Amino acid sequence: MSVLIGLVNQVVAHQELMPTALALATAIASQAQIAVRASKQCIRRGMQTDISTATTYEALAFGVCCGTEDQYDAMNAFVKKEKFSGFKNR
């Protein structure tokens, strides 16, 4: 039995693979590194466990991220409808 879980969101020609991958990597790297790190940890841990434990990891990571200076600054910019790109990783 095959299960479709929607992991593919873009298909590119072979010659466009590296430029596309680098553009995605650049976009991810421009985000708050605390949140990026927490996301990667949740993915790694979540793949090794059941859904209940995985969602617990996600909730804990969310709590950590919500307590950061970056989250406060980014949320302020969002509320003011301003663009924000000054993550301090704190």
ZIHU-V29490 format. One record per residue. N is the residue number from 0. RES is the residue in three letters. SS is DSSP state (helix for helix, strand for strand, loop for the rest). OMEGA is omega as a letter, one per 40 degrees, with the letter a starting at -180 (* if undefined). BURIAL is # if it has 9 or more other ideal C-beta (glycine too) atoms within 8 Angstrom, else .. Layout:
n,res,ss,omega,burial
N,RES,SS,OMEGA,BURIAL
N,RES,SS,OMEGA,BURIAL
This chain:
n,res,ss,omega,burial
0,MET,loop,a,.
1,SER,loop,i,.
2,VAL,loop,i,.
3,LEU,loop,a,.
4,ILE,loop,i,.
5,GLY,loop,a,.
6,LEU,loop,a,.
7,VAL,loop,i,.
8,ASN,loop,i,.
9,GLN,loop,i,.
10,VAL,loop,a,.
11,VAL,loop,i,.
12,ALA,loop,a,.
13,HIS,helix,a,.
14,GLN,helix,i,.
15,GLU,helix,a,.
16,LEU,helix,a,#
17,MET,helix,i,.
18,PRO,helix,i,.
19,THR,helix,i,#
20,ALA,helix,i,.
21,LEU,helix,i,.
22,ALA,helix,i,.
23,LEU,helix,i,.
24,ALA,helix,i,.
25,THR,helix,i,.
26,ALA,helix,i,.
27,ILE,helix,a,.
28,ALA,helix,a,.
29,SER,loop,a,.
30,GLN,loop,i,#
31,ALA,loop,a,#
32,GLN,helix,i,.
33,ILE,helix,a,#
34,ALA,helix,i,#
35,VAL,helix,i,#
36,ARG,helix,i,.
37,ALA,helix,i,#
38,SER,helix,i,#
39,LYS,helix,i,.
40,GLN,helix,i,#
41,CYS,helix,i,#
42,ILE,helix,a,.
43,ARG,helix,a,.
44,ARG,helix,a,#
45,GLY,helix,i,#
46,MET,loop,a,.
47,GLN,loop,a,.
48,THR,loop,i,.
49,ASP,loop,a,.
50,ILE,helix,a,.
51,SER,helix,i,.
52,THR,helix,i,#
53,ALA,helix,i,#
54,THR,helix,i,.
55,THR,helix,i,.
56,TYR,helix,a,#
57,GLU,helix,i,#
58,ALA,helix,i,.
59,LEU,helix,i,.
60,ALA,helix,i,#
61,PHE,helix,i,.
62,GLY,helix,i,.
63,VAL,helix,a,#
64,CYS,helix,a,#
65,CYS,helix,a,.
66,GLY,loop,a,.
67,THR,loop,i,#
68,GLU,helix,i,.
69,ASP,helix,a,#
70,GLN,helix,a,#
71,TYR,helix,a,.
72,ASP,helix,a,#
73,ALA,helix,i,#
74,MET,helix,i,.
75,ASN,helix,i,.
76,ALA,helix,i,#
77,PHE,helix,a,#
78,VAL,helix,i,.
79,LYS,loop,a,.
80,LYS,loop,i,.
81,GLU,loop,i,.
82,LYS,loop,a,.
83,PHE,loop,i,.
84,SER,loop,a,.
85,GLY,loop,a,.
86,PHE,loop,a,#
87,LYS,loop,a,.
88,ASN,loop,i,.
89,ARG,loop,*,.
